[in-house]
Amino acid sequence: MADLLSDARPASLRHLLEGREGPVLLPGCYDALGARLIERAGFDAVYMTGFGTAASLLGRPDVGLLGSAEMIDNARRIAGAVAIPLLADADTGYGNPINVIHTVQSFERAGVAAIHLEDQVTPKRCGHMEGKEVVPAAEFAAKIRAAVDARRSADFVIVARTDARAPLGLDEARRRADAAVEAGADVLFIEALQSPEEVALVTEEYASSVPLLYNWVEGGKSPSLTYDELAELGFALIIMPITTLLAATGAMVSTLAEVRKQGTPATVESDLPSFSAFTDIIGLAEINELQHRYQ
C-alpha cells in the first residue's frame, strides 16, 4: 500500500510490460478503496475505469458526461492510494491535439503510469454500447502523436484505442491501429472485437510487434476468453473494467434488500468484513503509528 510519508514511485507499467511472462492483469476500480483492495489481492497493476467512474460519481452510464478535470481528479486519488502502477481511461483526450497535450501532462502529474486515448467523437460512449461514432483517422493519429510528444517521462505509456470496429468494420480498425503504431503508440487496444476469429486475426497481425490490450467486459461484445487463451494469443495487458463494480453493486443490492426486510443489518453482519478488518484495509494502523510518532 502507499505510505503517507514515502515518495517512492511504483514500478512503471512499462517495466511490467518488458518483464512479463504472461499478460499483466489490471482489474478495474472506480475509487481509491477499490484500488487498495486490488493491490491487497496481489495484483501488479490497476485500471481506472471510465464506465465505473461515471457510475460511481454520477450514478449514470458512460456517455461522455464527465470531463477531464473530474477524470484526472479521480485518477490522482487512486494513484495516491496504492504503490502499483495505474492505467487510466482518458477517453478522447477531451478535445483536439492541443487538449491532448494538456490531458497527458495532467494525468502524468497526477501520478498515473499510463492512459488510453480513443478515436470516438465527443461526447463518447462506452466501447460496448451501441451508437458509437469515430473521428477521421488522421485526427486520431494526430492525437496519438501529440500524446507521445507531450509526456515528460519515457516510462509513461500511451495506449491507442480504436473504436472503429463497430461503426466502420474490422479492416478500418486495423488501418487505424497501423496509423497509431506509426504515430508512436506503445500499446494497441482494438475495442469490441466480436468473435474469437477476429481476436485471433488481430493478434496474428500485431502481437509480435507491439503489445496488445484485451478488454474483458462481462456481457460485452467481445468473447469471454480465458487467461490461458489470451496468453497463448499473445496479449500483453488484460483489463477488467467493471468486474469489481458489478460485484459491489450485487452485494449492495442483496444486503440492502435484507436490511429493508429485517430493519437492521443483524442477519447479514456475519457476511460483512468486521469493523477492525475494514479499518486495517484503509490504513488505520499507519495513521495511529504516525500519530504516536508526532504526539
N, C-alpha and C positions, 0 to 999 in steps of 0.2 A: 504494500500500500504506500501511497505517497506520504512522506514525512513532512510535517509542517515546517521544520527547520532545515530541511535538505534542499539544496539547489541542484542536486544530481538529476540529469535527464535520463529517461528510459532509453534502452536500445532502440535505434531507429527502425522503422518498418523496412527501410532499405536493407539494413543489416539482417533482419529476419528473412527477407526475400533471398538474399545472397547465401545465407547459411542453412536454408531449409532443406529437409529431407523429404518433405511432402507438403501438401497445401497448408498454408497458415490459416487457422480458423479465427474468425472475428465475429463473435456473437454481437448482436446489436443491442444498444442501450439508448435510452432517451433522457437519462438524467445521471447525476453523479453516483447515486446509490446503486443503480444498476451496473454502472461501470465497476464499482468496488466489488460487487458480487461476482462479476465476470472475472476480475483479477483474482479474487479469493478462490474461485473454482479452478484456477491453474492455467487459464488461457494466456497466451503470449501477447495478444493484441486485442483491441476493442474497436467497435464500429459505432459511430453516432448516426442513427437512422433519422432521415428527414421525415419519413412517414410517422415514426414514433414521436418525434419532437412535435410535429403538428398535432398529433392526437393528445399528447400529454399537456402541452401548453394551451391549446385552444379547444380540445375536445372535438376537433374537426378533421376531415380527411386531408390527405396530402395533395392539394390542388393549388399550390403556389400562394398560400395565404401568409406565410412567414417570409420576412425579408432577411437581408444579410446580417443586420445588427442582431436580430433575435437568434439566428443560427450560430453566429460567431460567439455570442454571449453564452449560449448553451454549451458549445464546444469548449470554451475556456473553463467553465465549471467542471466539465467532465475530465478534461486533460489534467486539471489541478488535483483531482481526487485519486489518481492512480499513477503507478510507476511503470505502466506498459504503454506502448505507442497507440495513438488514436488516429484512425482513419475517419474523416468526417464527410458527410454529404454536403457539397457546396452548390447543389442544384445547377443552375445555368451560369453561375458566376455573377448573377444579378446585374446583367447589362452587357455592354459591349466590351471589347478587349481592354479598354481603359478601366472599366469597372472590375474586370477580372484581375488586373494588377493589384488593385486595392483589396480585393477579396482574398487573393493568395497571401499577400503580406499580412493581412489582418488575422487570418487563420494561423499563419506561421507564428506571429507574435503571441497568439493565444495558447501556444504550446502543442498544437496539433502536429502530427507526424506526416499526414498525407490527406489529400482531398480528392474527391472525384468531381469532374465537371462534365455536364451533358449537353447535348445539342438540341434540346427541346426549345420551343418558343416560350416566351413568358406571357402569362403565368403557365407554369409547367404542371404536370400531373404525375402521380406515382407511376413508375415504369410498368406496372402490371395492371393498370386501369385502361379502359377504352378511351378513345378520343384524343390520343397524343398527336401532336404536330411537331415538326422539327424545322430548324433554321436551315438556310443554304449550307452546303458542305464547306464552302470557302470560309464562311463566317465561323463555323465550328473550328476549323483548322487554325484560324487566326486567334481564337480564344486560347487554344492549347499552346500556341507559340508564345502568346503573351504570358500565360501562366508559367511556362518554363523559364522565360526571361525574368519574371518577377521574383521568383524565390530567392531568398538570401542564403540558404544553406543547400548544398548539393544533396544532403540527406532527405530533404523534403520531397516526397513522392507525389507526382502528378498522375492521376488515373483518368484516362479519357473514356468517357461513357457515351456510346451512341444508342439512341432510342429509335433509330431508323427502321429496325426490323418490322415493327408493327405497321407504320403508315406507308413505307416505301419498299419493303421487301429485304430479303437477306443479302442480295447482291449489292444493294446500295449501302447497307450496314457495313459490309466488307470494304467497300470503297472508302467509306468514312474512317474505318479502322486504319486502313493504309495511310490515309492523309494524317491521322492523329499520330501515328508512329513517325512519319516523316517530320511532323512538327515538333517531335521531341518527347512525346508521352512516355512515361516509364512503365505503365501498366495499361492493358486494354480491358474494357468492360463493355461487351456487346450485350445489351439488355434484352431480356424476354425472348431468348431463343425458344422455339416452340416444339422441339422434338429431340429425342436422342440423336437422330441423324444430323440435325442442324448443329447440335453441340459438337459432335464428332468432326463434322466438316470444318468448323471454326478452329478447333484445337489442332487438327491436322495441318491447317494453313499457318497458324500463328504460334503455337505453343513452343516450338523450338527456337523462336527468335525474339519473343517478347513475353513477359509474364502476363497471364490471363486471370481475370477475376470472375468467379461464378456467384450469382445472386440466388441464394436458396430461400424461396418465399413460399410458405405454406399456403396452398390454394392458388398459387400464382400460375403464370403461363408456362414457365419452364419446367422440364421434367424433374421429378424428385429423385435425383441420383444419390447413391451412397458416397461416403467419403472415399472408399477404395476405388470406386468407379471414376470419381473426379480426379483422384491422384493418378490413376492409370492414364487418363486422358491428357494429363499434363497441366492442370490448373495450379496456379501459384497461390491464390487467395480465395477463400470461401467466406462470404459474408452471409449472416442470417439476421436480417434487419428486424423482423417482427416476432421472433420466437419468444423472447422474454416479455414483450408487450402482450402477446396473446396469453402467455402463461399467467402473467399478473392479472390480466383482465378476467380470465376464467376463475382464478382463485378469489378475486374480489366479488365477482357476481355470486358465486356459491356461498361465500361467507356472509355477504350482506343479506342474501335470501334467508339464511338460517337465523341471523340476528333479528331480522324483521319478524320472523316467525316466533322466535323464543323470547324476544325482548331484551336479551343480553347476549354477549359472546360466550357464555359459560359452556355451551355444548361444542364449540369449535376451538376453545382455548388450547386444548392439547395438540391441535394440528398446527398451531402457530409457533413461530420462534418465541422463546422466552424473552422477557424484557432485557435481561442481562446478556443473552446471546446477541440480541439486536444492537445493544449499545456497544458490544465488542466489535461488531461488524463496522459500525460507523466511527470507531476510533476513540471511544471514551477513555480507554486506558492511557493512550498517548496524551490526551488533554489533562488527565489527572496527574501524570508524571510531570508535564510542563508546569502545571500549577504548583506542584510541590517544589520544583526547581527554582521557581521565581517568587516563592512565598516570602 
